Amino acid sequence: MISISNIERFATHDGPGIRTTIFFKGCPLHCPWCSNPETWSVIPVLMHDLKKCTSCRRCEKVCPAQAIAFKEGRWTYDQKKCTQCKACEEDCLNEAISFCGQPYEIEELVKIALKDQDFYIESHGGITLSGGEVFMQFEELKQLLKQLKKHDLHIALETSGSYSNQKLQEVVNDVDLFLMDLKHIDPVKLNQVTGGNGKRVLENFKYLAKEHPEKVIIRTPVIPRFNEDKETIEAILDFAKDNHIAEVDLLPFHPLGKSKWIQLGKRYPYENEKMMEKEKLLPYIELGKQKGIKVRIGG
Amino acid sequence: MARINIDGAQNVEISKKIPCEKPVIEQLEIMENYTNAYKKHINDNKAIREIECLKTIFPVLFRSIEDDDLIAGRLDFLPIGFGSVTSIGGVGHYCVFHKLREFKEQLPEDQRYRVDLLYDFWQDHDIKAIYCQDVLNDTTTGRFIDCKYPLMATARLSGMMLDYKKLVGRGINGLIEEIEAHNTNEFMHASLEALHLFKQVIKNQIEKVDQAKQNANEQRIEQLEQMQADLEYILDHKPETFRQALQLMWLYALCAGAINYGRLDIVLGPYLKHDIDNNLLTEQEAYDILRSLWKMIENRRTTVNGRIIVGGQGRKDVEACDLFAKICLRVCKDTRYVEPQFTLRFDQKTPKDIMDLAYECIASGATYPTLYNDDVNVPAVEYAMRIDRETAKQYIPFGCGEFVIQGKSVGTPNTLLNLVKILQIALNQGIDPMDRKYKAGPVFVKPLDRFKTFEQFYDQYKELLDYYFELSVYAQKHSYEVMNEEVSFLFNSILMDDCLKRKKALLDGGVEILGGTNETYGNINASDALYTIKKLVFDEKKYTLDQLNEAALHNFSGYEKLHKDIMSLPKYGNDEEECDELANDLFEYVAKGIRNKGIDNNMDYYLIVISNNQTNTDWGHETDASLDGRKRGVYMNPANNPQGGNSKNGPTAVLRSLSRFNAKYHGGSVQNIKFTPRMMHEDKEKVKALFRTYFKNGGCQLMVTVVDHGVLEDAQKHPENYPDLIVRVAGYSAVFVNLTKDVQEELLSRTLYD
């Protein structure tokens, strides 16, 4: 079984053509700008939408583990007590409570993936596995890739690169395209802010660049006060050039994940930050051209 | 039985009509003249009566030529007169009673009695009134549009698309010769007179051009002289040029009351090519003329009609036709009118440049062209209408999407069924919960506790549907009988195979293929409701059928958990096998049921159409809560699309559901999809691939609205800022701000893909 947070058909931002994107749960990183924080843990997580909640207290009453309680009129949730029975989700009439994360059999996912196969063929699209970090459920990932490949599907992985090179080598032949994050060129800074292993990330990039440069696109979310300075982005472009990676996608910061942080009971570190103007990044297209790199703004 | 009052709206009318240019007293006199002619010939042959009546409105009701018209011909109509359809005037000898009442208000007090006299007379002679008197009742069958009934019926002759190729190929004199050679009965005699009357109309246009010249500048005079020369030429010759052919076709369509024009690329393409090849016309001039045609069609404001169709199979001079099609695509993109309903038929062989032009036109937000897939539709029509392949290639959609064969078939949709209402009657022992009236006729509807399996309940529903199919086919056939009793539809008959050869009027055995269509509504609400019953009552045994029905009777108030359980079930439009299959099963039952009823009743074809004007909203208001989770009074699903908000798996999934129904069992089905401009432009190649795959998978038709997030909401608040925001309602397009609030809400509920 694979723990999945979401499956999106007709995904148009995660690789070439029309794709179905499967979002894995579980991530070793904890990027403070993350737009999918519900994918951090492998197990399902409860999300509570205050805007939809009418404080009817049905969830409190139905919870057999007393994990949900209204304290001084405020909805509270004790994750340690929760047995994931999902009675609260089922009983909530306002859809204020939802559990993110559902186990899927490999065959089930393959079946869903194949539903739009004719659309992939017509558009040169395929399947994208994203997350979270797909390598967190490594054994399952390997099995799924093997099964998908039997159907001759184009497969892209959206990945942080923060895992052992050995794992990467084990799957590399079953993957057609790596949409690999290079969030920062400085391994120390990358580690400090995201918790990722910067050394491994760079090592994995270099490995792919050496063995399969055609399979790699660098993706860099451009984040205020982290990597938005010209020096950092230019260094990423230089890294691409030095390693013969042809394309870098710069993804302008957006705060659209904010509501998910709140629903998870977390404070969103970028709560006052506005969406980054796409125009701000346009000059990098020209800069990329000078270096022989195709720079795209957005994915 | 008491007299049925048919005073009230008779058709969907969004676009505001241009008022008649004549003074009201003169209008009144024309209506009186018409009525007097009718009275004088009341005992004469119907064809003679018709032509005598027509003489009182033609050419007098033609309007003057407007400053930027490049072809001649604008026509008014009055609350009393002669026509084919309710969109412009009415049917046969008609009186539109509520419009006549409004007209009365414009008159001085002392003249109003004259209107009362007319009103009283026509109550017994208006064709629709006669028809309604026969067909309507207090329980099952209501007037279109009176939404309290599960079946609505009307008499009209919609969707007539005439053989204009014959018209331009022979010219008026050619037709006159044909008739004179066989002028042996009153129909033929009246037809001959109709063509002479048509010549009077042309002569009158020549005079109107003269009037227009009086205050014109030099450049305009040149245009008008060209127009006049063309009119004079076509009076006695068959047309030689593009302008002449278009002019002849246009004036004839006006006289025939035809509001759909059909495959104009076939009719006009060869003339266009000839003129361009011989330097008689530039492409820019052709563009200007067609733009003028577009405007004149828009100005007729028929709301759901105005079809011009280009492309597709069954065209001889493809190059010439495609040349015409490309100029139309440019005009369509630039004008952004809601009419004509510009339609592209295509197949795998259609040139890429035409498909790309069509895409650009759609992406610009024009909502046109609507796309019809010949690879699917031609064989489907061949089977559905029981005709040969070559004839099937001449299929064309009219109005909201019903198919006819140009110049050969009548296929007017004179019946409408509400599948949700009938389901509710099946759930309530024959009672419609909306008004507590019994509407099951002779069908014994069992109480709910008798149904031990889903199939038993489904069979009960089917039995009730069968009863309504029977009512439907009777209502359709009877509409032809009544119309045929009263009129010959002379101008239509002349250009429809095989009236002249048979020497018979259209509905008198003249037309080669006498078909018909039945609009069905709430198809998806009904199938999703059945799915709810199947899953929750019989598969999962979570509720009893009675519990579900009780909840619906209470509009789900106090049954919120049950409602949530219904809403959590898979719904049609998400590529979910089991519920899509049930939708298909119901579709096939209804489609085959109606088709077989037509065959059994000796119709050439009788087919359902899954189209929509705004009847899904109007009828929804009079339909109780349904077990798909739809609340009381809420709009029903539009055409073949899921209920707003229910498609959640993206456009590939919805298109897969939409292409599921086998097109060979219906006579037209409408599929809508809505994208943002961002997606249409930035993901252009992906959207094109999406459409191509849908069509390869059996998608028969698609229409696309392109609109941004929040724009429709803002247009509701600030209508003044959005005079040309066009949206696809379903079978037709409309300016969003002209729609009523409830229809706007239904449009907003539909999923927007970004």
Contacts between the chains, C-beta under 8 A, distances in Angstrom:
chain1	res1	chain2	res2	distance
A	8	B	650	7.0
A	9	B	649	5.6
A	9	B	650	4.3
A	9	B	652	5.1
A	9	B	653	5.7
A	10	B	650	4.0
A	10	B	651	5.1
A	10	B	652	4.7
A	10	B	653	7.8
A	10	B	690	7.1
A	10	B	753	7.5
A	12	B	679	7.4
A	12	B	683	4.9
A	12	B	686	5.3
A	17	B	686	6.6
A	17	B	689	7.0
A	18	B	652	6.8
A	18	B	686	5.4
A	18	B	689	6.0
A	18	B	690	6.4
A	91	B	561	7.2
A	93	B	560	4.6
A	93	B	561	6.5
A	93	B	564	5.7
A	95	B	564	8.0
A	115	B	575	6.2
A	115	B	652	7.7
A	115	B	653	7.6
A	115	B	656	7.4
A	116	B	652	4.7
A	116	B	656	7.9
A	118	B	693	5.2
A	118	B	696	7.0
A	118	B	697	6.5
A	119	B	652	5.2
A	119	B	689	6.8
A	119	B	690	6.5
A	119	B	693	4.7
A	122	B	689	4.5
A	122	B	692	5.5
A	122	B	693	4.5
A	122	B	696	7.3
A	123	B	685	7.1
A	123	B	686	5.6
A	123	B	689	3.4
A	123	B	690	7.4
A	123	B	693	7.6
A	125	B	686	7.6
A	125	B	689	7.8
